[in-house]
Amino acid sequence: MKLTTRAERINPFHVMELLERAKEMEARGEEIVHMEIGEPDFPTPEPVKEAAIRAIKENRTFYTQSLGLPALRERIAQYYSDQGVEVSPERVVVGDGTSGVFYLLCAVLLEKGRTLAISDPGYPCYRNFGLLVDAEVIQIPVSEDTRFEIISEKLDQLNETPHVLIISSPSNPVGNIYREETVSELHGFFSGKGRVLVVDEIYSGLTYERKVKTAFNISKVVVNGFSKTYAMTGWRLGWMVVPPELVRPMQIVAQNIFISPPTISQYAALKAFDALVELEEMRRTYQRRRDFLLPELKRLGFHIPVEPEGAFYIYAGIEKWGIDSMKFVLGALEEAKVAITHGYDFGSFRAGSHIRFSYANSLEKLKLGCRRLDAWLRTL
């Protein structure tokens, strides 16, 4: 059976394949320290689980509205109102994870002959969303020179202004937070040409030295969800706030592709915003882990070009050892029993000389992983 060219262009999600390899090793009885996967290690907060159980007992298991429960869309609008930004619930699109709403957005804004721009390094699935709708994808190299931000000067160097630019703040894999003036500049650059800036804020609840307001007061398309901040990855629920003219086109696509978002997850998510004690404890725990891992990795010889301000990642240079990142992470897994993600998962720019650590694991495990890496690195 011959595959489509589109299918052949989609890259594997290497971190998931690395996780599967680590799981195979664990099945053989080996103990692996996981510092590769970008998934919270905390259980979903109790109020959320209790709401899900109530929904099941009350037989709330049927399709909901295609754009999400009205009550949930209203609660999400309230989330922005609490930050001083007024959002109409009618502009909130709830979907099957942020991946689902990204697909809806790409389906209505991109096609063959249109371009999607993303950062390199950046979240790998952005590229694949664009390829799935036959758009051209432009990966814009970013580095510590601009604190890993895409700036308008880089866009000026392109032959044509992209139809859509996606940025994430805090970002994956770096953990940097875009400065407000950069977002304003990018929005002005794109809106002035009739193009669209999209800001992915999935990690916005996980910031450390400072709280960051939503970029919706600048950009008119923002994405968020329940997976990271609320420890609800498997519930598969995300949202997007879009201009009114995009709501109906996205709804039509959603009706045909997804029918509706997961019903039980939506009833559960109504309680997610109220789990303030649990959410703050998770955030503080991540900060303690970062504050341990950051200096420890530097001590081991890793180059940290930009210190993370949010999310739960550290992007580190391995130039000191002169080993390609793919070979480096395979050696760390097989020999040190530590799972890390290589730079090729996030693009091609300097991918061979960078790796990503995730600190979505217990402090005890992170300490163990560092001890193992210390011993292994001495053998290189």
Secondary structure as the mmCIF struct_conf table of DSSP 4:
data_model
#
loop_
_struct_conf.conf_type_id
_struct_conf.id
_struct_conf.beg_label_comp_id
_struct_conf.beg_label_asym_id
_struct_conf.beg_label_seq_id
_struct_conf.end_label_comp_id
_struct_conf.end_label_asym_id
_struct_conf.end_label_seq_id
HELX_LH_PP_P HELX_LH_PP_P1 LYS A 2 THR A 4
HELX_RH_AL_P HELX_RH_AL_P1 THR A 5 ARG A 9
HELX_LH_PP_P HELX_LH_PP_P2 ILE A 10 PRO A 12
HELX_RH_AL_P HELX_RH_AL_P2 HIS A 14 ALA A 27
TURN_TY1_P TURN_TY1_P1 ARG A 28 GLY A 29
STRN STRN1 VAL A 33 HIS A 34
BEND BEND1 GLU A 36 GLU A 36
BEND BEND2 GLU A 39 GLU A 39
BEND BEND3 PHE A 42 PHE A 42
HELX_LH_PP_P HELX_LH_PP_P3 PRO A 43 PRO A 45
HELX_RH_AL_P HELX_RH_AL_P3 GLU A 46 LYS A 57
TURN_TY1_P TURN_TY1_P2 GLU A 58 ASN A 59
BEND BEND4 PHE A 62 PHE A 62
TURN_TY1_P TURN_TY1_P3 SER A 66 LEU A 67
HELX_RH_AL_P HELX_RH_AL_P4 PRO A 70 SER A 81
TURN_TY1_P TURN_TY1_P4 ASP A 82 GLY A 84
HELX_RH_3T_P HELX_RH_3T_P1 PRO A 89 ARG A 91
STRN STRN2 VAL A 92 GLY A 95
BEND BEND5 ASP A 96 ASP A 96
HELX_RH_AL_P HELX_RH_AL_P5 GLY A 97 LEU A 109
TURN_TY1_P TURN_TY1_P5 LYS A 112 GLY A 113
STRN STRN3 THR A 115 ASP A 120
BEND BEND6 PRO A 121 GLY A 122
HELX_RH_AL_P HELX_RH_AL_P6 PRO A 124 LEU A 132
TURN_TY1_P TURN_TY1_P6 VAL A 133 ASP A 134
STRN STRN4 GLU A 136 PRO A 141
HELX_RH_3T_P HELX_RH_3T_P2 GLU A 144 THR A 146
TURN_TY1_P TURN_TY1_P7 ARG A 147 PHE A 148
HELX_RH_AL_P HELX_RH_AL_P7 SER A 152 ASP A 156
TURN_TY1_P TURN_TY1_P8 GLN A 157 GLN A 157
BEND BEND7 LEU A 158 GLU A 160
BEND BEND8 HIS A 163 HIS A 163
STRN STRN5 VAL A 164 SER A 168
BEND BEND9 SER A 169 PRO A 170
TURN_TY1_P TURN_TY1_P9 ASN A 172 VAL A 174
HELX_RH_AL_P HELX_RH_AL_P8 GLU A 180 SER A 191
TURN_TY1_P TURN_TY1_P10 GLY A 192 GLY A 194
STRN STRN6 VAL A 196 ASP A 200
TURN_TY1_P TURN_TY1_P11 ILE A 202 GLY A 205
STRN STRN7 THR A 207 THR A 207
BEND BEND10 TYR A 208 ARG A 210
HELX_RH_3T_P HELX_RH_3T_P3 ALA A 215 ASN A 217
TURN_TY1_P TURN_TY1_P12 ILE A 218 ILE A 218
BEND BEND11 LYS A 220 LYS A 220
STRN STRN8 VAL A 222 GLY A 225
BEND BEND12 PHE A 226 SER A 227
TURN_TY1_P TURN_TY1_P13 LYS A 228 ALA A 231
HELX_RH_3T_P HELX_RH_3T_P4 THR A 233 TRP A 235
STRN STRN9 GLY A 238 VAL A 241
HELX_RH_AL_P HELX_RH_AL_P9 PRO A 244 ILE A 257
TURN_TY1_P TURN_TY1_P14 PHE A 258 PHE A 258
BEND BEND13 ILE A 259 PRO A 261
HELX_RH_AL_P HELX_RH_AL_P10 THR A 263 ALA A 269
TURN_TY1_P TURN_TY1_P15 LEU A 270 LYS A 271
HELX_RH_3T_P HELX_RH_3T_P5 ALA A 272 ASP A 274
HELX_RH_AL_P HELX_RH_AL_P11 LEU A 276 LEU A 300
TURN_TY1_P TURN_TY1_P16 GLY A 301 GLY A 301
STRN STRN10 HIS A 303 HIS A 303
BEND BEND14 PRO A 305 VAL A 306
STRN STRN11 GLY A 310 GLY A 310
TURN_TY1_P TURN_TY1_P17 ALA A 311 PHE A 312
STRN STRN12 TYR A 313 GLY A 317
HELX_RH_3T_P HELX_RH_3T_P6 GLU A 319 TRP A 321
TURN_TY1_P TURN_TY1_P18 GLY A 322 GLY A 322
HELX_RH_AL_P HELX_RH_AL_P12 SER A 325 GLY A 331
HELX_RH_PI_P HELX_RH_PI_P1 ALA A 332 ALA A 336
STRN STRN13 VAL A 338 ALA A 339
STRN STRN14 THR A 341 HIS A 342
HELX_RH_3T_P HELX_RH_3T_P7 GLY A 343 PHE A 346
BEND BEND15 SER A 348 SER A 348
TURN_TY1_P TURN_TY1_P19 PHE A 349 ARG A 350
HELX_RH_3T_P HELX_RH_3T_P8 ALA A 351 SER A 353
STRN STRN15 HIS A 354 SER A 358
BEND BEND16 ASN A 361 ASN A 361
HELX_RH_AL_P HELX_RH_AL_P13 LEU A 363 LEU A 377
TURN_TY1_P TURN_TY1_P20 ARG A 378 THR A 379
#
